[in-house]
Amino acid sequence: MSTAKIAISLSKEMLKALDELVDNEVFPSRSGAIQKAIHHLLDRQHGTRLARECAKLDKTEEMRVAEEGMSYELESWPEY
């Protein structure tokens, strides 16, 4: 993937917070953090993030958890 350089302006507080994330190795660099933030923003705008995250789910495990929850809910309903 080719990249292009851009210039952005951040408040001193935002830059300090960003540098703390890099210093704590949450992100490899300022650029990496900003790229990830923009990626998440674009995903939200295009509505693709939910679909991508759902594709990661284990369907068998999700079904087991859903059925387990349903049986618990049925047991908690009062008798009429």
Residue pairs with C-beta under 8 A, 6 or more apart in sequence:
8 34
10 18
18 30
18 33
18 34
19 30
21 27
21 33
22 28
22 29
22 30
22 33
26 33
27 33
27 36
40 49
43 49
43 52
